[in-house]
């Protein structure tokens, strides 16, 4: 994460956004510990028609 942030800063990028599935609770804790805040919750809807 530190390398990605360093690279982004050098490129003039001011924000990093990532997506993580709702069930990945440990990953969410990791991202929060890295200083990320959750912005919103989403639900993905799909429909198969076979």
MARTI-465161 format. One line per 10 residues: for each residue y, z, x negated of C-alpha. Coordinates in steps of 0.25 Angstrom, whole numbers, plus 5000, padded with zeros to 4 digits. Last residue first. Layout:
BEGIN
Y,Z,X ~ ...;
***
This chain:
BEGIN
4924,4922,5126 ~ 4937,4928,5128 ~ 4941,4939,5118 ~ 4953,4947,5121 ~ 4961,4955,5111 ~ 4972,4966,5111 ~ 4977,4973,5099 ~ 4984,4986,5102 ~ 4996,4990,5094 ~ 5002,5003,5089;
5016,5004,5083 ~ 5024,5006,5071 ~ 5015,5015,5063 ~ 5022,5021,5050 ~ 5017,5017,5036 ~ 5021,5027,5025 ~ 5008,5026,5017 ~ 5002,5038,5024 ~ 5004,5031,5037 ~ 4996,5019,5032;
4985,5028,5027 ~ 4985,5036,5041 ~ 4984,5022,5048 ~ 4973,5018,5039 ~ 4965,5031,5043 ~ 4967,5028,5058 ~ 4962,5014,5057 ~ 4959,5013,5072 ~ 4972,5007,5076 ~ 4971,4995,5067;
4981,4994,5056 ~ 4993,4985,5054 ~ 5002,4984,5043 ~ 5017,4983,5041 ~ 5025,4984,5028 ~ 5040,4984,5029 ~ 5052,4981,5019 ~ 5047,4969,5012 ~ 5056,4965,5001 ~ 5045,4959,4993;
5046,4970,4982 ~ 5044,4980,4994 ~ 5032,4973,4999 ~ 5025,4973,4986 ~ 5028,4988,4984 ~ 5023,4991,4998 ~ 5010,4983,4996 ~ 5008,4990,4983 ~ 5010,5003,4989 ~ 5000,5000,5000;
***
